[in-house]
Amino acid sequence: MSRTRRIISDRLTADDIEIVAQVRNGEDAVERALDLRPDVIVMDLVMPRCDGITATRRIAAEAPEIQVVLLSVSSDEQVVLLALRSGAAGFLDKRLEIDALARVVRGVHAGEAALARATTRMVIREFRAMSLRTEVKAERSQLSPRERQVLELLAAAHTTEEISLELGLVTETVRTHVKAILRKLDAHSRQEAIAVARKRGLVVPSFQSLSGRTAGTPARSPS
């Protein structure tokens, strides 16, 4: 046993925390976790044979009641998010003070999340971004494929008559689609609908209409 591991073990034991096993690699961590079913596992992100994220994912799949706290010197945002998505209950700096680690173990056992302040802020940002992406996806789904086509062409500054010719629709049908778009986007004019669509990411530059004007969304869908 390494000196650092022995110090951590002694400190946790002194705090009346029972240590049921210690392992040297990720494969053993998974095996012993599923065999012993501890309440909390404190695990290094970087381990031989199986990294901490993979081990956490495997443990969470078989025994979701086990709380895993990953320790790492890395604070890379993508690594942290991947760790949490794998099922980790916490992600902390490996250089955490030993006394603080004991508090973390008790907190996680009580149902608390173990995250540094910077990590918490990052998770909140990601949650907000994910919520926004979900809203945009929901808004897209509210528009029919034909309405999205009309919206694309409106964003390319096409008139009702031009949209009618390009999509093979009578002008009254185009106007009906435009009214539906305005209602669904809560807009009072075509210009406002286009502005709202661009702001929400419903249309983005790149689409080329048949007449060569630049519109604004992914490939058009058939009606």
C-alpha atoms as one frame of an Amber mdcrd trajectory, in Angstrom:
protein
   0.000   0.000   0.000   1.353   3.433  -0.921   2.024   6.026   1.780  -0.697
   8.345   0.439  -3.257   5.571   0.351  -2.307   4.503   3.880  -2.724   8.082
   5.174  -6.164   8.377   3.549  -7.179   4.982   4.898  -6.086   5.841   8.436
  -7.870   9.207   8.357 -11.151   7.776   7.090 -11.017   4.926   9.577 -10.412
   7.416  12.385 -13.612   9.154  11.314 -15.546   5.901  11.848 -15.753   5.195
   8.125 -15.334   1.497   7.419 -13.090   0.666   4.485 -14.149  -2.655   3.019
 -11.628  -2.895   0.185  -8.779  -1.203  -1.659  -7.815  -2.034  -5.227  -5.085
  -1.122  -7.706  -6.957  -1.004 -11.025 -10.347  -0.335 -12.595 -11.224  -3.936
 -13.359 -10.717  -4.915  -9.727 -12.729  -1.865  -8.650 -15.728  -3.021 -10.650
 -15.410  -6.613  -9.479 -15.082  -5.766  -5.795 -17.811  -3.126  -5.980 -20.339
  -5.587  -7.363 -19.242  -8.220  -4.885 -19.150  -6.100  -1.714 -21.751  -3.451
  -2.594 -20.234  -0.592  -0.536 -22.211   2.590   0.127 -19.552   4.879  -1.335
 -16.560   4.381  -3.623 -13.737   6.913  -3.894 -11.987   6.205  -7.168  -9.199
   7.713  -9.242 -10.092   8.887 -12.726  -6.894   7.432 -14.178  -6.304   3.746
 -13.412  -4.700   0.808 -15.210  -6.816  -1.762 -17.076  -9.992   0.339 -16.842
 -10.360   4.108 -16.369 -12.543   5.608 -13.657 -15.322   6.786 -15.975 -15.713
   3.372 -17.601 -15.617   1.665 -14.208 -18.230   4.079 -12.858 -20.517   3.429
 -15.811 -20.277  -0.317 -15.323 -20.896  -0.066 -11.584 -23.860   2.290 -12.062
 -25.419  -0.073 -14.602 -25.304  -3.034 -12.203 -25.584  -1.337  -8.804 -27.001
   2.216  -9.112 -27.324   2.471  -5.344 -23.530   2.692  -4.990 -22.318   6.295
  -4.871 -19.066   6.854  -6.767 -16.837   9.878  -6.245 -14.118  10.367  -8.849
 -10.860  12.123  -8.022  -8.704  13.787 -10.658  -6.167  16.550 -11.159  -8.035
  17.431 -14.371 -10.844  19.979 -14.393 -11.564  19.695 -18.117 -15.241  20.492
 -18.638 -15.909  17.612 -21.022 -14.230  15.121 -18.696 -16.314  16.328 -15.734
 -19.564  16.122 -17.699 -18.676  12.674 -19.009 -17.968  11.517 -15.463 -21.294
  12.796 -14.164 -23.171  11.311 -17.112 -21.519   7.975 -16.400 -23.253   7.949
 -13.026 -20.709   9.523 -10.674 -22.146  11.212  -7.584 -19.204  13.584  -7.448
 -16.062  14.819  -9.132 -13.352  16.426  -7.020  -9.765  17.594  -7.214  -7.406
  14.792  -6.293  -5.439  17.267  -4.186  -8.403  17.643  -1.818  -7.439  17.772
   1.857  -7.895  14.459   3.633 -10.185  15.950   6.287 -12.402  17.326   3.523
 -12.486  13.905   1.858 -13.974  12.389   4.993 -16.728  15.024   4.954 -17.348
  14.312   1.274 -17.771  10.591   1.894 -20.301  11.244   4.640 -22.119  13.828
   2.538 -22.403  11.560  -0.491 -23.654   8.758   1.736 -26.347  11.163   2.956
 -27.413  11.910  -0.603 -25.428  15.078  -1.303 -23.551  15.752  -4.522 -19.778
  16.147  -4.279 -18.796  18.932  -6.625 -16.335  21.796  -6.396 -17.835  25.285
  -6.794 -16.339  25.770 -10.247 -17.724  22.385 -11.312 -21.162  23.266  -9.968
 -21.210  26.491 -11.999 -20.152  24.585 -15.098 -22.892  21.979 -14.592 -25.476
  24.755 -14.230 -24.283  26.344 -17.484 -24.528  23.006 -19.256 -28.017  22.403
 -17.852 -29.166  25.801 -19.099 -27.675  25.161 -22.539 -29.309  21.732 -22.647
 -32.672  23.272 -21.696 -32.301  25.813 -24.502 -31.474  23.062 -27.004 -34.549
  21.148 -25.839 -36.735  24.223 -26.284 -35.420  24.786 -29.808 -36.038  21.151
 -30.678 -39.595  21.417 -29.342 -40.187  24.584 -31.347 -38.907  22.879 -34.492
 -41.263  19.972 -33.938 -44.215  22.369 -33.672 -43.689  23.475 -37.260 -44.761
  21.055 -39.957 -42.218  20.121 -42.659 -44.045  22.373 -45.125 -44.119  25.260
 -42.639 -40.370  24.886 -42.144 -39.913  25.093 -45.915 -41.967  28.266 -46.060
 -40.062  29.728 -43.117 -36.757  29.004 -44.857 -37.903  30.838 -47.948 -39.295
  33.734 -45.947 -35.876  34.059 -44.321 -34.410  34.247 -47.831 -36.670  37.242
 -48.579 -38.973  35.383 -50.988 -42.412  36.843 -51.646 -45.632  34.882 -51.350
 -45.765  34.465 -55.131 -42.147  33.236 -55.315 -42.741  30.722 -52.528 -45.880
  29.570 -54.341 -43.927  28.936 -57.540 -40.995  27.276 -55.843 -43.064  24.900
 -53.724 -45.815  24.350 -56.270 -48.538  25.732 -54.011 -51.357  28.160 -54.621
 -50.771  31.556 -53.017 -53.649  31.138 -50.561 -52.057  27.950 -49.219 -48.760
  29.792 -48.727 -50.583  32.530 -46.819 -52.201  29.869 -44.631 -48.774  28.421
 -43.814 -47.430  31.898 -43.034 -50.319  32.545 -40.635 -49.592  29.240 -38.892
 -45.897  30.150 -38.571 -46.740  33.549 -37.071 -49.086  31.938 -34.573 -46.638
  29.228 -33.509 -43.740  31.682 -33.147 -45.975  34.245 -31.428 -44.992  36.832
 -34.033 -47.075  39.662 -35.477 -45.357  40.030 -38.839 -43.177  38.093 -41.249
 -40.159  40.164 -40.272 -40.736  39.431 -36.594 -41.180  35.717 -37.317 -37.873
  35.641 -39.204 -36.115  37.506 -36.373 -37.551  35.131 -33.769 -36.614  32.083
 -35.848 -33.026  33.273 -36.260 -32.682  34.155 -32.584 -33.916  30.729 -31.518
 -31.793  28.877 -34.038 -34.728  27.681 -36.118 -33.057  29.015 -39.242 -29.321
  29.346 -39.829 -27.434  30.577 -42.898 -26.491  27.986 -45.521 -29.658  26.839
 -47.271 -29.784  27.490 -51.034 -33.224  27.829 -52.599 -33.924  26.696 -56.138
 -33.715  30.271 -57.352 -30.260  30.688 -55.866 -31.119  32.903 -52.888 -29.598
  32.064 -49.565 -32.105  30.902 -46.988 -31.586  29.629 -43.578 -31.987  26.052
 -42.321 -31.156  22.417 -42.908 -32.408  20.530 -45.986 -36.086  20.815 -46.698
 -38.506  18.021 -45.962 -41.326  16.929 -48.242 -44.880  17.736 -47.276
